[in-house]
Amino acid sequence: MFISVLDLFKIGIGPSSSHTMGPMMAANDFRSRIYQLVAASSTNKAMHVRCVLKGSLAFTGKGHATDRAVVLGLHGYTPEALSEQDVNALTAELWTTHFFTVNKDTVITFHPDNDIIFDKQETLPQHPNGMIYTLLDENEDVLLSETYFSIGGGFINTLAEISQLSAPLKMEPAKSFPFPFDSARSMLEMSQQSNYSIAEMKRANELTKISADELDEGLDKIWHAMQRCIKNGLTTEGQLPGGLKVSRRAKKLFNQLQDDSNKKATLNDWLCAYAMAVNEENAAGHMVVTAPTNGAAGVIPAVLYYMVKHENGSLENVRDFLLTAAAIGGIIKHRSSISGAEVGCQGEVGSAAAMAAAGLCAAQGGTVKQIENAAEIAIEHHLGMTCDPVGGLVQVPCIERNGFGAIKAHTAAALARRGTGEHFMPLDNCIEAMRQTGLEMSHKYKETSLGGLAVSITEC
């Protein structure tokens, strides 16, 4: 299997990779299909679009801005293109436009309040994050229809694509790459045989598709975006949108740490400040790097930022970190899931922590066995974690949870490097345990806000 580091880490906007970025990409794809249909015909029929959101997208789509994402996508916007824009103002303008244009002069009617339907009745069997886009004429006859699935991390599949795959992934066959590992075990074996590190193997695979300069530029762009997101979060105050009236805390915490005259600030304090800064930006719908999801976007940047700012990490350390983390993330996505709607938050923050632990261990000079051990420790201690966002918003418990994910990642890397790399539970087995736990987990705890903390709030 192969999934590029530049696909696993994507620059976009909050608050969710599966509920915001994925639906936006699906809407944009459907817009392209309308364009092709119109270009191939000479019809002058009045046409309009309808979008039906299913499963988790229906239950928590409002809080995750799925409806806004659909509007933006149908108007031709992509997540990365919006990272520098005032998304709130743009959405407000497009919401009342009630149409979009393809082929310059073909008008497609679209009224978001009526044409986006949150269907909470039946979940599509292929995946809990389903959506059906339909183009209809004035008689409600279907001219074009496509079913999409947002499978986590901003990745999407059509019905045909997801039905053809044993796992809902867009990955290329392993045989075309020099190091075609599809498990932690094969990764360890290939490293031992080649005497390459995980980062070196991942780089070699990437270089079959792009040049070394393109890869490094892409990695550096990701790192710069992560830093910008942290800095934005550390300098912004106020209340987060959505109705819970949650106040931002990262700036205040950061200022306290900087003003700490007794130097009592701990590693945990700094990691929480950095991680919470990212996830407050995500909750506000601002620019964020999917790492590997938006709900878990603070873990990896926090650990990386601490490594650079407090432990003198170099740019080469950063690149090795990201390549190693991506190798681990690709294995998790291939063998299980990074989608909260599919396996709960163990698949989001748990995966991010495993990736961060592996990346940090690698950057600090850990052996391949120690790196695999670090990833296993981190994910093991997230097993069973539910996805139960209060109010369907990526705020409570998501923001603090990223801080604790970063702490666990750093601890896992440190613990692994203290050992020889020999350990009892292999990473592959731990990933399989996560998959099985997700399969048996009630849908109430998988990003539907029907259980757990989401229903444990008593209003006074």
NUKOL-964011 format. One record per residue (C-alpha): x negated, y negated, z; residue number from 1; residue in three letters. Coordinates in steps of 0.001 Angstrom, whole numbers. Example, Ala and Ser with C-alpha at 12.3 -4.5 7.8 and 13.67 -1.06 7.14 Angstrom:
# NUKOL-964011
> -12300_4500_7800_1_ALA
> -13670_1060_7140_2_SER
END
This chain:
# NUKOL-964011
> 0_0_0_1_MET
> -1098_-3578_-520_2_PHE
> 352_-6827_667_3_ILE
> -1733_-9948_216_4_SER
> -2867_-12032_3157_5_VAL
> -1558_-15039_1217_6_LEU
> 1900_-13439_1078_7_ASP
> 1990_-12331_4689_8_LEU
> 1054_-15847_5845_9_PHE
> 3327_-18333_4081_10_LYS
> 3703_-22077_4577_11_ILE
> 7345_-23051_4887_12_GLY
> 9873_-24535_7278_13_ILE
> 11732_-23393_10388_14_GLY
> 13592_-22093_12124_15_PRO
> 13495_-18541_10720_16_SER
> 11636_-16640_8032_17_SER
> 14408_-14065_7643_18_SER
> 17381_-16389_8144_19_HIS
> 16075_-19605_6564_20_THR
> 13189_-18928_4200_21_MET
> 14492_-15619_2838_22_GLY
> 17999_-16903_2016_23_PRO
> 16472_-20023_454_24_MET
> 14317_-17890_-1824_25_MET
> 17327_-15714_-2669_26_ALA
> 19409_-18778_-3545_27_ALA
> 16575_-20119_-5661_28_ASN
> 16310_-16785_-7473_29_ASP
> 20045_-16730_-8127_30_PHE
> 19809_-20262_-9503_31_ARG
> 17180_-18957_-11963_32_SER
> 19499_-16149_-13012_33_ARG
> 22270_-18662_-13653_34_ILE
> 19828_-20665_-15761_35_TYR
> 19030_-17567_-17847_36_GLN
> 22726_-16742_-18269_37_LEU
> 23609_-20258_-19372_38_VAL
> 20618_-20443_-21712_39_ALA
> 21687_-17217_-23415_40_ALA
> 25315_-18261_-23947_41_SER
> 27233_-21250_-25219_42_SER
> 30038_-21120_-22654_43_THR
> 31673_-24356_-21540_44_ASN
> 33655_-22717_-18762_45_LYS
> 33883_-24395_-15393_46_ALA
> 31749_-22373_-13003_47_MET
> 31195_-22263_-9278_48_HIS
> 29015_-20287_-6848_49_VAL
> 29994_-18388_-3738_50_ARG
> 27626_-16959_-1125_51_CYS
> 28746_-14311_1381_52_VAL
> 26413_-13797_4351_53_LEU
> 26518_-10382_6010_54_LYS
> 25328_-8790_9237_55_GLY
> 22829_-10740_11298_56_SER
> 22892_-13594_8769_57_LEU
> 26611_-13987_9492_58_ALA
> 26286_-13750_13283_59_PHE
> 23341_-16120_13804_60_THR
> 23143_-17884_10452_61_GLY
> 24533_-21153_11796_62_LYS
> 21906_-21393_14522_63_GLY
> 19159_-20308_12134_64_HIS
> 20162_-22851_9441_65_ALA
> 20993_-20164_6878_66_THR
> 23764_-22266_5349_67_ASP
> 21350_-25185_4938_68_ARG
> 18833_-22836_3333_69_ALA
> 21413_-21638_800_70_VAL
> 22196_-25219_-203_71_VAL
> 18535_-26138_-572_72_LEU
> 17741_-23010_-2580_73_GLY
> 20617_-23468_-5008_74_LEU
> 19401_-27005_-5623_75_HIS
> 15998_-25632_-6589_76_GLY
> 13964_-26150_-3430_77_TYR
> 11484_-23667_-1940_78_THR
> 10238_-23501_1683_79_PRO
> 6670_-24596_939_80_GLU
> 7829_-27492_-1232_81_ALA
> 9904_-28753_1704_82_LEU
> 7091_-28656_4255_83_SER
> 6315_-32357_3710_84_GLU
> 9916_-33596_3374_85_GLN
> 12632_-34845_5725_86_ASP
> 14745_-31711_5421_87_VAL
> 17579_-33054_7587_88_ASN
> 18128_-36093_5399_89_ALA
> 17827_-34067_2204_90_LEU
> 20299_-31428_3408_91_THR
> 22811_-34063_4469_92_ALA
> 22657_-35590_1002_93_GLU
> 22972_-32279_-860_94_LEU
> 25758_-31016_1393_95_TRP
> 28167_-33630_86_96_THR
> 27052_-33455_-3554_97_THR
> 29293_-30426_-4264_98_HIS
> 27480_-29390_-7439_99_PHE
> 24070_-28627_-8909_100_PHE
> 22850_-28726_-12483_101_THR
> 21022_-26117_-14583_102_VAL
> 19777_-26476_-18166_103_ASN
> 19943_-30259_-17722_104_LYS
> 23659_-30641_-18435_105_ASP
> 25452_-27533_-17131_106_THR
> 27208_-28387_-13889_107_VAL
> 27824_-25624_-11348_108_ILE
> 30305_-26480_-8602_109_THR
> 29334_-25572_-5064_110_PHE
> 31107_-26750_-1891_111_HIS
> 29056_-25495_1075_112_PRO
> 31903_-25721_3591_113_ASP
> 34103_-23460_1466_114_ASN
> 31655_-21458_-637_115_ASP
> 29359_-20179_2127_116_ILE
> 31199_-17403_3927_117_ILE
> 29988_-15922_7221_118_PHE
> 31370_-12393_6997_119_ASP
> 31043_-10703_10403_120_LYS
> 33159_-7676_9486_121_GLN
> 30861_-5226_7755_122_GLU
> 27068_-5045_7555_123_THR
> 25605_-3817_4285_124_LEU
> 24114_-349_4871_125_PRO
> 20722_-1052_3287_126_GLN
> 19638_-3793_5720_127_HIS
> 21233_-6005_8416_128_PRO
> 20241_-9225_6602_129_ASN
> 22367_-9045_3450_130_GLY
> 23870_-11749_1246_131_MET
> 25919_-11661_-1922_132_ILE
> 25693_-14515_-4440_133_TYR
> 28395_-14715_-7100_134_THR
> 28968_-17012_-10081_135_LEU
> 32662_-17292_-10996_136_LEU
> 34688_-19074_-13654_137_ASP
> 37841_-21133_-13160_138_GLU
> 39938_-17944_-13070_139_ASN
> 37762_-16422_-10327_140_GLU
> 36387_-13899_-12803_141_ASP
> 32831_-12829_-11951_142_VAL
> 30239_-13996_-14459_143_LEU
> 27170_-13014_-12461_144_LEU
> 26551_-11397_-9094_145_SER
> 23508_-10306_-7118_146_GLU
> 23035_-8834_-3655_147_THR
> 19894_-9788_-1742_148_TYR
> 18319_-8652_1494_149_PHE
> 16066_-10823_3639_150_SER
> 13727_-8201_5083_151_ILE
> 11609_-10359_7402_152_GLY
> 8698_-12733_6962_153_GLY
> 10436_-14596_4144_154_GLY
> 10396_-11531_1870_155_PHE
> 13495_-10645_-143_156_ILE
> 14699_-7645_-2141_157_ASN
> 17631_-7266_-4517_158_THR
> 20026_-4341_-4174_159_LEU
> 18262_-2521_-7022_160_ALA
> 14832_-3083_-5484_161_GLU
> 15773_-1995_-1980_162_ILE
> 17568_1089_-3288_163_SER
> 14496_2245_-5205_164_GLN
> 12124_2090_-2251_165_LEU
> 11622_4365_735_166_SER
> 10799_1239_2711_167_ALA
> 12126_-2193_1717_168_PRO
> 8788_-3624_720_169_LEU
> 7328_-5308_-2313_170_LYS
> 3895_-3699_-2244_171_MET
> 1654_-2503_-5023_172_GLU
> 474_1117_-5380_173_PRO
> -2562_1833_-3265_174_ALA
> -4547_3607_-5962_175_LYS
> -5377_379_-7797_176_SER
> -7374_-1025_-4852_177_PHE
> -10843_-89_-3588_178_PRO
> -9630_484_-14_179_PHE
> -6050_1806_-272_180_PRO
> -5394_2371_3440_181_PHE
> -1733_2730_4378_182_ASP
> -2230_3589_8047_183_SER
> -4559_2694_10883_184_ALA
> -6049_6170_10675_185_ARG
> -6959_5851_6992_186_SER
> -8241_2331_7661_187_MET
> -10627_3669_10310_188_LEU
> -11760_6518_8051_189_GLU
> -12431_4215_5098_190_MET
> -14359_1801_7290_191_SER
> -16523_4600_8640_192_GLN
> -17199_5996_5157_193_GLN
> -18000_2629_3564_194_SER
> -19601_909_6551_195_ASN
> -17318_-2068_5774_196_TYR
> -15434_-3997_8439_197_SER
> -11643_-4324_8229_198_ILE
> -12023_-7910_7023_199_ALA
> -14512_-6835_4349_200_GLU
> -12187_-4078_3102_201_MET
> -9233_-6460_3063_202_LYS
> -11298_-9044_1187_203_ARG
> -12381_-6454_-1394_204_ALA
> -8738_-5541_-2002_205_ASN
> -7759_-9196_-2370_206_GLU
> -10566_-9856_-4856_207_LEU
> -9037_-7433_-7339_208_THR
> -6268_-10034_-7785_209_LYS
> -7893_-13411_-7239_210_ILE
> -11373_-14935_-7136_211_SER
> -13406_-15391_-3965_212_ALA
> -12940_-19168_-4180_213_ASP
> -9159_-18815_-4552_214_GLU
> -8996_-16480_-1582_215_LEU
> -11060_-18733_678_216_ASP
> -9087_-21797_-425_217_GLU
> -5874_-19961_385_218_GLY
> -7108_-18862_3806_219_LEU
> -8339_-22363_4602_220_ASP
> -5013_-23849_3510_221_LYS
> -3201_-21518_5911_222_ILE
> -5531_-22459_8762_223_TRP
> -5190_-26186_8086_224_HIS
> -1389_-25838_8070_225_ALA
> -1503_-23968_11390_226_MET
> -3628_-26710_12928_227_GLN
> -1338_-29420_11602_228_ARG
> 1679_-27648_13052_229_CYS
> 38_-27361_16481_230_ILE
> -1011_-31006_16480_231_LYS
> 2468_-32126_15439_232_ASN
> 3987_-30115_18264_233_GLY
> 1502_-31438_20824_234_LEU
> 2328_-35055_19989_235_THR
> 6119_-34894_19692_236_THR
> 8700_-35342_22432_237_GLU
> 12478_-35228_22538_238_GLY
> 15324_-32774_22433_239_GLN
> 15534_-29900_19994_240_LEU
> 18562_-29745_17676_241_PRO
> 21334_-27176_17938_242_GLY
> 23376_-28053_21010_243_GLY
> 21485_-26264_23807_244_LEU
> 19843_-29574_24767_245_LYS
> 16450_-27902_25166_246_VAL
> 13689_-30452_25641_247_SER
> 10258_-30107_24097_248_ARG
> 7592_-29275_26688_249_ARG
> 4377_-28683_24771_250_ALA
> 3246_-32320_24721_251_LYS
> 3805_-32776_28442_252_LYS
> 1999_-29527_29223_253_LEU
> -886_-30450_26928_254_PHE
> -1248_-33877_28532_255_ASN
> -1311_-32297_31989_256_GLN
> -4068_-29925_30917_257_LEU
> -6132_-32754_29452_258_GLN
> -5708_-34868_32601_259_ASP
> -6494_-31995_34953_260_ASP
> -9195_-33618_37083_261_SER
> -9648_-30464_39175_262_ASN
> -10257_-28365_36052_263_LYS
> -7725_-25780_37174_264_LYS
> -6298_-25288_33686_265_ALA
> -6448_-21646_32674_266_THR
> -6639_-19765_29410_267_LEU
> -2943_-18949_29837_268_ASN
> -2038_-22635_30160_269_ASP
> -3799_-23590_26934_270_TRP
> -2397_-20660_24960_271_LEU
> 1149_-21491_26079_272_CYS
> 723_-25150_25139_273_ALA
> -501_-24276_21647_274_TYR
> 2046_-21519_20994_275_ALA
> 4979_-23542_22318_276_MET
> 3911_-26522_20203_277_ALA
> 4277_-24389_17075_278_VAL
> 7603_-22894_18030_279_ASN
> 9072_-26217_19031_280_GLU
> 8190_-27432_15550_281_GLU
> 9797_-24288_14139_282_ASN
> 12951_-24783_16196_283_ALA
> 13158_-28337_14854_284_ALA
> 13106_-27023_11276_285_GLY
> 9715_-28529_10530_286_HIS
> 6664_-27153_8714_287_MET
> 5373_-23853_10062_288_VAL
> 3299_-20905_8852_289_VAL
> 5128_-17589_8827_290_THR
> 2809_-15411_10907_291_ALA
> 4220_-12862_10202_292_PRO
> 7661_-14390_10917_293_THR
> 8849_-17824_11983_294_ASN
> 10255_-16583_15285_295_GLY
> 6741_-15365_16147_296_ALA
> 4866_-18153_14349_297_ALA
> 3123_-19509_17449_298_GLY
> 1171_-16440_18555_299_VAL
> -1551_-16240_15901_300_ILE
> -2145_-20019_15567_301_PRO
> -2422_-20350_19372_302_ALA
> -5029_-17601_19669_303_VAL
> -6929_-18943_16641_304_LEU
> -6819_-22544_17854_305_TYR
> -8095_-21551_21293_306_TYR
> -10903_-19544_19695_307_MET
> -12035_-22541_17647_308_VAL
> -11488_-25320_20200_309_LYS
> -12596_-23531_23371_310_HIS
> -14847_-20704_22182_311_GLU
> -16718_-22384_19294_312_ASN
> -15222_-20207_16585_313_GLY
> -16439_-20948_13063_314_SER
> -14598_-21164_9766_315_LEU
> -15970_-17736_8834_316_GLU
> -14585_-16411_12122_317_ASN
> -11200_-17857_11160_318_VAL
> -11256_-16195_7739_319_ARG
> -12241_-12824_9229_320_ASP
> -9510_-13242_11849_321_PHE
> -6820_-13872_9223_322_LEU
> -7976_-11043_6940_323_LEU
> -8083_-8563_9818_324_THR
> -4725_-9718_11161_325_ALA
> -3208_-9351_7697_326_ALA
> -4535_-5804_7389_327_ALA
> -2817_-4860_10645_328_ILE
> 357_-6752_9721_329_GLY
> 537_-4968_6384_330_GLY
> 333_-1575_8086_331_ILE
> 3082_-2528_10549_332_ILE
> 5316_-3812_7769_333_LYS
> 4675_-693_5698_334_HIS
> 5256_1818_8497_335_ARG
> 7936_-15_10483_336_SER
> 9273_-3575_10284_337_SER
> 8538_-7172_11259_338_ILE
> 12246_-8103_11160_339_SER
> 14025_-8967_14413_340_GLY
> 17335_-8048_12805_341_ALA
> 15969_-4588_12067_342_GLU
> 13912_-3632_15139_343_VAL
> 14296_-6476_17637_344_GLY
> 11657_-8931_18821_345_CYS
> 9123_-6129_19247_346_GLN
> 8847_-6351_15463_347_GLY
> 8275_-10109_15533_348_GLU
> 6324_-11218_18606_349_VAL
> 5028_-7664_19092_350_GLY
> 3647_-7516_15572_351_SER
> 2217_-11035_15832_352_ALA
> 466_-10141_19091_353_ALA
> -1032_-6993_17560_354_ALA
> -2263_-8970_14568_355_MET
> -3696_-11715_16786_356_ALA
> -5407_-9226_19096_357_ALA
> -7014_-7439_16160_358_ALA
> -8069_-10700_14519_359_GLY
> -9614_-12086_17690_360_LEU
> -11416_-8833_18465_361_CYS
> -12864_-8852_14942_362_ALA
> -13916_-12500_15106_363_ALA
> -15651_-11854_18422_364_GLN
> -17698_-9020_16964_365_GLY
> -15635_-6029_18028_366_GLY
> -16098_-2676_16322_367_THR
> -13423_-1271_14022_368_VAL
> -12342_1147_16749_369_LYS
> -12101_-1689_19262_370_GLN
> -10046_-3724_16789_371_ILE
> -7576_-863_16284_372_GLU
> -7426_-421_20058_373_ASN
> -6708_-4138_20567_374_ALA
> -3797_-4034_18132_375_ALA
> -2408_-924_19815_376_GLU
> -2608_-2412_23308_377_ILE
> -805_-5561_22206_378_ALA
> 2039_-3849_20392_379_ILE
> 2429_-1154_23061_380_GLU
> 3259_-3759_25640_381_HIS
> 5991_-5299_23521_382_HIS
> 7849_-2043_22841_383_LEU
> 11576_-2318_23447_384_GLY
> 11666_-6120_23364_385_MET
> 15068_-7290_22175_386_THR
> 15943_-10180_19883_387_CYS
> 18698_-11996_21766_388_ASP
> 18471_-15721_20977_389_PRO
> 20846_-17869_23006_390_VAL
> 23329_-19650_20770_391_GLY
> 21764_-18024_17721_392_GLY
> 18965_-20602_17954_393_LEU
> 15245_-19842_17839_394_VAL
> 14663_-21596_21161_395_GLN
> 15541_-19519_24239_396_VAL
> 13704_-17211_24873_397_PRO
> 11735_-17503_21622_398_CYS
> 9554_-20534_22379_399_ILE
> 8185_-19284_25710_400_GLU
> 7996_-15731_24361_401_ARG
> 5374_-16860_21840_402_ASN
> 3220_-18187_24667_403_GLY
> 3359_-14851_26440_404_PHE
> 2695_-13046_23150_405_GLY
> -477_-15095_22714_406_ALA
> -1554_-14294_26284_407_ILE
> -990_-10569_25729_408_LYS
> -2916_-10731_22457_409_ALA
> -5911_-12402_24077_410_HIS
> -5831_-9951_26976_411_THR
> -5583_-6976_24615_412_ALA
> -8621_-8150_22638_413_ALA
> -10642_-8685_25810_414_ALA
> -9656_-5296_27240_415_LEU
> -10472_-3491_23992_416_ALA
> -13888_-5116_23734_417_ARG
> -14668_-3972_27288_418_ARG
> -14184_-398_26127_419_GLY
> -15707_1850_23500_420_THR
> -12692_1861_21211_421_GLY
> -11763_5397_22275_422_GLU
> -8230_5469_23640_423_HIS
> -5280_7788_24161_424_PHE
> -2484_6341_21987_425_MET
> -3317_5710_18291_426_PRO
> -1982_2523_16701_427_LEU
> -22_4523_14102_428_ASP
> 1842_6372_16850_429_ASN
> 2619_3113_18599_430_CYS
> 4003_1632_15377_431_ILE
> 6157_4743_14910_432_GLU
> 7426_4366_18479_433_ALA
> 8419_798_17625_434_MET
> 10261_1992_14535_435_ARG
> 12134_4684_16430_436_GLN
> 12976_2276_19256_437_THR
> 14354_-165_16694_438_GLY
> 16490_2524_15076_439_LEU
> 18028_3429_18424_440_GLU
> 18410_-139_19658_441_MET
> 21975_-1429_19698_442_SER
> 22778_-4053_17061_443_HIS
> 23716_-6335_19972_444_LYS
> 20011_-6791_20649_445_TYR
> 18868_-7275_17071_446_LYS
> 19330_-10974_16226_447_GLU
> 23129_-10994_16444_448_THR
> 23308_-12899_19764_449_SER
> 25887_-10384_20978_450_LEU
> 23910_-9089_23959_451_GLY
> 21102_-9691_26424_452_GLY
> 20157_-13263_27264_453_LEU
> 22443_-14567_24531_454_ALA
> 25528_-13638_26562_455_VAL
> 24065_-14165_30041_456_SER
> 24608_-17908_30254_457_ILE
> 27328_-19171_32600_458_THR
> 28463_-22676_31785_459_GLU
> 29209_-24837_34820_460_CYS
END
